[in-house]
Amino acid sequence: MLTKDLLRVSRAGGGYHLQFADADAERLAARVLGIYQGHVGESRETLEAALVDVEREADDFKLVRGLAKLVEREATFETRAPVDPVRARRRVFEAAAGVGVVSEAEREQALAEAADHFDTDAAALADALYADRDSRQILTDVDSRWGPAELRTQYNLSLAQTALFDATELRVRSSDPKALVSAVKRLRLMYEIRRTETGREVVVTGPDALFSNTRRYGTRFARLLRTVAAASEWELTATIDDRGTERELTVSDGDISVPGVEPVTEVSYDSGVEADFAGRFAALDLDWDLVREPEPLAAGEHVVIPDFAFEWRPGADTGVRDTGRGRDSDRADGTAGEDAPFRVFFEIMGFWTPEYVEKKLARLDALEDVEMLVAVDESLGVGEEIEATDNRAIPYAGTVSVKDVRDALRPYEERLVRESAAEIPDKLRPDASVISLADLAAEYGVSEDALENVAFPAHERVGRTLIDPTVLDELADEIEPGMAYEAATDRLADYGIKDDSAALARIGYRVVWKGLGEGTIQPRE
């Protein structure tokens, strides 16, 4: 973004028209780049004087300053002095106090005395005194990512971002709506999707509509434009709060584009409430798969895209998946098919305005046949309203409690275990002579808990493993008292038994340890 004083806008006809830089401005962009590159090794003061000369010749000084602002972000300035300016000032002031400086000669005397301390001369010390001022700093490098054309493109993008910081609402149509919605969610912006006569549009609450967190929200909001502009076709209409007057700004793919850098997707998840929750939940290694950005849910004429969906996948290698879109088990309308895992959707409410909360509650109330948990910031004070929509509210302050979410999921787990247990025969005869309950549960696609009341006539349950009695007899013959523990575990591993302690106990042995790595097998007493 640029600073607001560099905004170039026309209000002709009561509208709000940004003054984008056209192709002719590329010559000006080239000149600004050249000035920076030509002043490497010189002071900022000298550089700025050269830029002022360009401003005087240009049609609009704001355009020059805007281009320069973008180049300066790629420039490096350093303080260069033979003596640290802070130490130099302290020593010179001490010398001046001793001399009692009131004349130029006495000033030179004080400088000379201080210079002796640093083993330099008075002139060099005088130059160092204020070398750390911005105007005296030296331009040491300009590593611009852009040529003249890219700099103009970046300028137009930055100009629009600056204007949108005052937006109360943004309405976007895009040829790549998935990327748009994905970016909106990752930036954690307040939004809704409206169905219009010409299709759906994404409506995003602007930073000027918020009561707090405006800068953080505004920065994220501005970054959204990079994703919008990355689509081949798009149109954006924004309501701008222009010093108390609402004006409409319209921008399309013909006005701005992205200058060859990756659009935003890297924000929020790695550092926000959402990322924090996902990381801690995944560490629990539960039977729930956590899916980011599942498919949209119909809510009357609107659409709700929750932050996450918990998918019930007992026995599977669960964790966090990036998206639930495009799965074979999902229907074309975005809902889960009959063979899809059971889902509980999860929404985290963060940024808010009273109007946004009201709309959110209305959308949640309009959801049908959907299991939804809503983590709601305690400052919103709408937990009861959410409960009234038949969705479970989980209050949080700062971070979402994984335990609270786990507790909210537990009733679903208990029901699913009961249902899966009802589908399993009372007796099972696994083909394998040795199989763990976890593997058998995965084979049937159920939780281990669903096997608790099942009988296994051909096997004996040893710890969490089912073992054919003949295998136990063979092990009893192979494992002898005094055998090294390592050799015994090798025998167990040959049969696929991982639960060493339970198996050894079953055949009447225990491990006697002589050290950290030396154990022998002895009969149990």
C-alpha positions in Angstrom: 0.0 0.0 0.0 0.9 3.6 -0.3 0.4 6.2 2.4 -3.0 7.9 2.2 -1.5 11.3 1.3 -0.4 9.7 -2.0 -3.8 8.6 -3.0 -4.8 9.9 -6.4 -8.5 9.9 -6.9 -11.1 11.9 -8.9 -14.6 12.6 -7.4 -16.0 13.8 -10.7 -19.8 13.3 -10.8 -19.9 12.2 -7.2 -18.0 9.1 -8.0 -14.7 7.7 -6.7 -12.3 7.2 -9.6 -8.7 6.1 -9.0 -6.1 7.8 -11.2 -4.2 4.8 -12.3 -0.8 5.2 -14.0 -1.1 4.5 -17.8 1.6 3.1 -20.1 3.1 6.6 -20.5 4.0 6.5 -16.8 6.6 3.8 -17.5 9.0 6.4 -18.7 8.6 8.1 -15.4 9.0 4.8 -13.5 12.2 4.2 -15.4 13.5 7.6 -14.4 12.7 7.0 -10.7 14.4 3.7 -10.8 17.4 5.3 -12.5 17.7 8.0 -9.9 17.8 5.4 -7.1 20.4 3.3 -8.9 22.4 6.3 -9.8 22.6 7.6 -6.2 24.0 4.4 -4.6 26.8 5.6 -2.3 25.2 9.0 -1.8 23.1 10.4 1.0 19.3 10.3 1.3 19.3 14.1 1.3 21.0 14.1 -2.2 18.7 11.4 -3.5 15.5 13.2 -2.3 16.8 16.5 -3.9 17.0 14.6 -7.2 13.5 13.2 -6.8 12.1 16.7 -6.1 13.5 17.8 -9.4 11.5 15.0 -11.1 8.4 16.0 -9.2 8.6 19.6 -10.5 8.8 18.3 -14.1 6.0 15.7 -13.7 2.3 16.3 -14.2 1.5 14.9 -10.8 4.0 14.9 -7.9 2.0 12.3 -6.1 2.7 9.8 -8.9 6.5 10.4 -8.6 6.3 10.0 -4.8 4.2 6.9 -5.1 6.7 5.2 -7.5 9.6 6.3 -5.3 7.9 4.9 -2.2 7.7 1.5 -3.8 11.3 1.6 -5.0 12.5 2.7 -1.6 11.2 -0.4 0.0 13.8 -2.3 -2.0 16.6 0.1 -1.1 19.1 -0.2 1.8 20.3 2.9 3.7 23.2 2.7 6.2 24.9 5.0 8.7 28.5 5.4 7.6 30.9 7.2 10.0 34.4 6.6 11.3 33.1 7.0 14.8 29.8 5.8 16.2 27.6 9.0 16.1 26.2 8.5 19.6 29.7 8.0 21.2 31.0 11.0 19.1 28.2 13.3 20.4 28.7 12.2 24.0 32.5 12.9 23.9 32.2 16.2 22.0 29.6 17.5 24.5 31.8 16.5 27.4 34.8 18.3 25.7 32.6 21.4 25.0 31.5 21.6 28.6 35.2 21.7 29.7 36.1 24.3 27.1 33.0 26.4 27.6 32.2 26.8 23.9 30.8 30.2 22.9 32.9 30.9 19.7 33.8 29.1 16.5 37.4 28.8 17.7 36.3 27.2 21.0 34.1 24.8 19.0 37.1 23.7 17.0 39.1 23.2 20.2 36.4 21.0 21.6 36.2 19.0 18.4 40.0 18.6 18.3 40.1 17.4 21.9 37.3 14.9 21.3 38.9 13.7 18.0 42.2 12.9 19.9 40.2 10.5 22.0 39.0 8.6 18.9 42.4 8.9 17.2 40.9 10.9 14.3 40.8 14.5 13.2 38.3 17.2 14.0 36.7 17.3 10.5 36.1 13.6 10.4 34.6 13.7 13.9 32.3 16.7 12.9 31.0 14.6 9.9 30.3 11.7 12.2 28.3 13.7 14.8 24.9 13.4 13.0 25.7 10.7 10.4 22.8 8.6 11.9 20.1 11.1 10.9 17.8 9.8 8.1 18.9 12.6 5.8 22.6 11.8 6.3 22.3 8.1 5.8 23.9 6.6 2.7 22.0 4.6 0.0 24.1 1.4 -0.2 22.0 -0.8 -2.4 18.8 -0.9 -4.6 17.6 -4.4 -5.2 14.3 -3.7 -7.0 12.2 -6.6 -8.2 10.7 -4.5 -10.8 11.5 -2.9 -14.2 9.6 0.1 -15.3 6.5 -1.8 -16.5 6.3 -3.9 -13.4 6.8 -0.9 -11.2 3.8 0.8 -12.9 1.7 -2.4 -12.4 2.7 -2.5 -8.7 1.9 1.2 -8.3 -1.7 0.7 -9.7 -2.1 -2.3 -7.4 -0.9 -0.4 -4.4 -3.0 2.6 -5.3 -6.2 0.4 -5.2 -5.1 -1.2 -2.0 -4.7 2.2 -0.4 -8.2 3.2 -1.4 -9.7 0.0 -0.2 -8.4 0.6 3.3 -11.4 3.1 3.6 -13.9 0.5 2.3 -16.9 -0.5 4.3 -17.8 -3.3 1.9 -16.3 -5.1 -1.1 -18.3 -7.0 -3.7 -16.3 -9.2 -6.0 -17.1 -11.4 -9.0 -14.2 -13.5 -10.2 -13.5 -16.2 -12.9 -11.7 -18.1 -10.1 -14.1 -18.0 -7.2 -12.5 -20.9 -5.4 -9.1 -19.1 -5.1 -11.0 -16.0 -4.0 -13.0 -17.6 -1.2 -9.9 -19.6 -0.1 -7.9 -16.3 0.2 -10.7 -14.6 2.1 -10.9 -17.4 4.6 -7.1 -17.7 5.0 -7.0 -14.0 5.6 -9.8 -14.4 8.1 -11.9 -11.7 6.6 -15.6 -11.3 7.3 -17.6 -12.3 4.3 -20.7 -13.8 2.8 -21.6 -15.2 -0.6 -24.7 -13.7 -2.2 -26.7 -15.2 -5.1 -27.6 -12.5 -7.7 -29.4 -12.6 -11.0 -26.0 -12.9 -12.8 -24.4 -15.4 -10.5 -22.8 -15.4 -7.1 -20.6 -12.6 -5.7 -18.4 -12.6 -2.6 -19.1 -9.8 -0.3 -16.3 -8.9 2.2 -16.7 -6.5 5.1 -14.2 -3.7 4.8 -11.9 -2.4 7.5 -13.7 0.9 7.8 -16.7 -1.0 9.1 -14.9 -2.3 12.1 -14.7 -0.8 15.6 -11.3 -2.3 16.4 -8.3 -4.2 14.9 -8.6 -1.9 11.9 -4.9 -1.8 10.9 -4.5 -5.6 11.1 -7.7 -6.3 9.4 -7.0 -3.5 6.8 -3.6 -5.0 6.0 -5.2 -8.4 5.4 -8.0 -6.8 3.4 -5.6 -5.0 1.2 -3.6 -8.2 0.5 -6.8 -9.9 -0.7 -6.6 -7.7 -3.8 -3.5 -9.5 -5.0 -5.6 -12.7 -5.2 -8.5 -10.9 -6.8 -6.3 -9.4 -9.5 -4.6 -12.7 -10.2 -7.8 -14.1 -11.8 -8.1 -13.7 -15.6 -11.5 -12.0 -15.3 -12.9 -10.1 -12.3 -14.7 -7.0 -11.2 -14.7 -5.4 -7.8 -17.1 -2.8 -6.5 -16.4 -1.2 -3.1 -18.3 1.2 -0.9 -15.7 3.8 0.2 -16.1 6.0 3.3 -14.7 9.2 1.9 -14.6 11.4 4.9 -18.1 10.7 5.9 -19.5 10.4 2.4 -20.2 7.0 0.9 -18.8 6.7 -2.7 -18.7 3.7 -5.0 -15.4 2.5 -6.5 -15.3 0.0 -9.3 -12.1 -1.7 -10.4 -11.7 -4.6 -12.9 -9.1 -6.7 -14.6 -8.6 -3.9 -17.1 -7.3 -1.6 -14.4 -4.8 -3.6 -12.4 -3.0 -6.9 -12.4 -0.3 -8.6 -10.3 3.3 -7.9 -11.2 4.6 -11.4 -11.4 4.7 -12.4 -7.8 2.8 -15.1 -5.9 -0.7 -14.1 -4.7 -1.5 -14.2 -1.1 -2.1 -17.5 0.5 0.6 -17.6 3.1 -1.1 -15.5 5.8 -3.0 -16.4 8.9 -3.0 -20.2 9.0 0.6 -20.5 10.3 0.1 -17.8 13.0 -3.6 -17.3 13.6 -6.1 -18.9 15.9 -7.0 -21.3 13.2 -3.4 -22.5 12.7 -2.9 -22.8 16.4 -5.9 -24.9 16.9 -5.2 -27.1 13.9 -1.7 -27.9 15.1 -2.8 -28.8 18.6 -5.7 -30.8 17.5 -3.6 -32.9 15.0 -1.2 -33.7 17.8 -4.0 -35.6 19.7 -4.0 -38.4 17.1 -7.8 -38.9 17.3 -10.1 -40.8 15.0 -11.1 -37.4 13.5 -9.5 -36.1 10.3 -9.4 -32.3 10.4 -10.2 -30.8 6.9 -9.6 -27.2 6.2 -12.0 -25.3 4.0 -14.6 -28.0 3.3 -17.2 -27.6 0.6 -19.8 -24.8 0.8 -23.0 -25.5 2.7 -26.3 -24.1 1.5 -28.0 -21.7 3.9 -31.1 -20.5 2.1 -30.1 -18.2 -0.7 -26.6 -17.9 0.8 -23.6 -20.1 1.2 -21.6 -20.9 4.3 -18.1 -22.2 4.1 -16.9 -23.3 7.5 -13.3 -23.1 8.6 -13.0 -26.8 9.2 -14.8 -30.1 9.0 -14.1 -33.0 11.4 -14.3 -36.3 9.5 -14.8 -39.5 11.4 -12.1 -41.9 10.1 -11.5 -44.5 12.8 -8.4 -46.6 12.2 -7.1 -44.3 9.4 -4.0 -42.2 9.5 -5.7 -39.0 10.5 -4.3 -35.5 10.6 -5.0 -32.1 8.9 -5.9 -32.0 5.2 -5.8 -28.7 3.3 -9.1 -28.9 1.7 -12.1 -31.2 1.3 -12.8 -30.1 -2.3 -12.7 -32.5 -5.2 -13.0 -35.6 -3.1 -14.7 -38.5 -4.9 -17.0 -39.0 -2.0 -18.5 -35.5 -2.3 -21.5 -34.7 -4.4 -21.4 -32.1 -7.1 -23.4 -29.7 -4.9 -20.7 -29.8 -2.3 -22.4 -31.9 0.3 -21.0 -35.2 1.5 -22.2 -38.3 -0.3 -23.7 -41.4 1.3 -20.3 -43.1 1.5 -18.5 -40.1 2.8 -17.3 -40.0 6.4 -19.5 -38.5 9.0 -18.7 -34.8 9.3 -19.0 -32.2 12.0 -18.3 -28.7 10.6 -16.4 -26.2 12.7 -16.5 -22.4 12.4 -14.2 -20.0 14.4 -15.7 -16.5 14.7 -13.1 -13.8 15.1 -13.3 -10.4 13.5 -16.8 -9.0 13.9 -19.3 -6.2 13.7 -22.8 -6.3 15.2 -24.2 -6.6 11.6 -21.7 -9.4 10.7 -22.7 -11.4 13.8 -26.3 -10.9 13.0 -25.8 -12.2 9.5 -23.7 -15.0 10.7 -26.3 -16.1 13.1 -28.9 -16.0 10.4 -26.8 -18.1 8.1 -26.2 -20.7 10.9 -29.9 -20.8 11.6 -30.6 -21.4 7.9 -28.4 -24.5 7.8 -30.3 -27.7 7.6 -29.2 -31.3 8.5 -25.7 -30.1 9.3 -23.8 -30.7 12.5 -21.9 -27.5 13.4 -19.7 -26.4 16.2 -18.9 -22.7 16.5 -16.0 -21.4 18.5 -17.1 -17.9 19.4 -14.9 -15.1 20.9 -16.2 -14.4 24.4 -16.2 -10.7 23.6 -19.0 -11.2 21.1 -21.4 -12.4 23.9 -23.5 -14.4 21.4 -23.1 -17.9 22.8 -26.7 -18.2 23.7 -27.8 -17.0 20.3 -25.6 -19.6 18.6 -27.0 -22.3 20.9 -30.5 -21.2 19.8 -29.6 -22.0 16.2 -29.1 -25.7 17.2 -25.4 -25.3 16.8 -23.0 -25.9 19.7 -21.1 -22.8 20.9 -17.6 -23.1 22.3 -16.5 -19.8 23.9 -12.8 -18.9 23.7 -10.6 -16.0 24.5 -7.3 -15.8 22.6 -7.0 -19.5 21.6 -9.6 -22.2 21.1 -9.5 -24.9 23.7 -8.8 -28.3 22.1 -10.2 -30.0 25.2 -13.5 -28.1 24.8 -13.7 -29.1 21.2 -12.8 -32.7 22.1 -15.6 -32.7 24.7 -18.0 -31.3 22.1 -17.1 -34.1 19.6 -17.4 -36.9 22.2 -21.2 -37.3 22.0 -20.8 -37.8 18.2 -18.0 -40.4 18.8 -20.2 -42.3 21.3 -23.1 -42.4 18.9 -20.9 -43.5 16.0 -19.2 -46.2 18.0 -22.6 -47.5 19.1 -23.8 -47.5 15.4 -20.7 -49.2 14.1 -20.7 -51.7 16.9 -24.3 -52.6 16.1 -23.2 -53.5 12.5 -20.4 -55.9 13.7 -21.3 -59.5 14.4 -21.3 -60.7 18.0 -18.5 -63.1 17.1 -15.5 -62.6 14.7 -12.9 -65.1 13.5 -10.1 -63.1 11.9 -8.1 -64.9 9.2 -4.7 -63.9 10.7 -3.4 -65.9 13.6 -2.1 -62.7 15.2 -3.8 -59.3 14.7 -4.0 -56.1 16.8 -7.4 -54.7 17.7 -6.3 -51.4 16.0 -5.7 -53.3 12.7 -8.9 -55.3 13.0 -10.9 -52.0 13.7 -9.3 -50.4 10.7 -10.2 -53.4 8.6 -13.8 -53.0 9.5 -13.7 -49.2 9.4 -14.7 -48.8 13.0 -13.2 -47.5 16.2 -11.4 -49.9 18.5 -14.1 -49.2 21.1 -16.7 -50.8 18.7 -14.9 -54.2 19.3 -15.1 -54.1 23.0 -18.1 -56.5 23.3 -17.2 -58.7 20.3 -16.2 -62.3 21.0 -13.3 -64.0 19.2 -13.7 -67.8 19.6 -10.6 -68.7 17.7 -8.3 -66.2 19.4 -7.2 -65.1 22.8 -7.1 -61.4 23.6 -3.6 -60.6 25.0 -3.4 -56.9 25.8 -4.6 -55.1 22.6 -3.7 -58.1 20.4 -5.7 -61.2 19.3 -3.5 -64.3 19.2 -4.3 -67.9 18.1 -3.7 -70.2 21.1 -1.4 -72.4 19.0 0.9 -69.4 18.5 1.0 -69.0 22.3 1.9 -72.6 22.7 4.7 -72.3 20.1 6.0 -69.2 21.9 6.0 -71.1 25.2 8.3 -73.7 23.6 10.6 -71.2 22.0 11.1 -68.8 24.9 13.1 -70.1 27.8 14.1 -68.8 31.2 17.4 -66.9 31.1 16.9 -65.9 27.4 18.0 -62.4 26.5 15.1 -60.0 26.3 16.2 -58.9 22.8 16.1 -62.5 21.6 12.7 -63.0 23.1 11.3 -59.9 21.4 12.7 -61.2 18.1 10.6 -64.3 18.5 7.5 -62.3 19.3 8.2 -60.1 16.3 8.4 -63.1 14.0 4.7 -63.7 14.8 3.8 -60.0 14.4 3.4 -59.4 18.1 4.3 -55.9 19.2 2.9 -55.9 22.8 5.9 -57.6 24.3 5.0 -57.2 28.0 1.5 -58.6 27.6 2.6 -61.6 25.5 5.5 -62.5 27.8 3.2 -62.3 30.9 0.6 -64.6 29.1 3.1 -67.3 28.7 4.4 -66.9 32.3 7.5 -64.7 32.0 8.8 -61.3 33.1 11.8 -59.2 32.2 14.6 -58.8 34.8 16.7 -55.8 34.0 20.4 -55.5 34.9 20.9 -52.2 33.2 19.3 -49.8 30.7 19.8 -52.2 27.8 20.3 -55.6 29.3 17.4 -57.7 30.3 16.7 -61.4 30.7 13.6 -63.5 30.7 12.6 -65.1 34.0 9.5 -67.0 35.2 6.8 -64.9 36.8 6.5 -65.5 40.5 
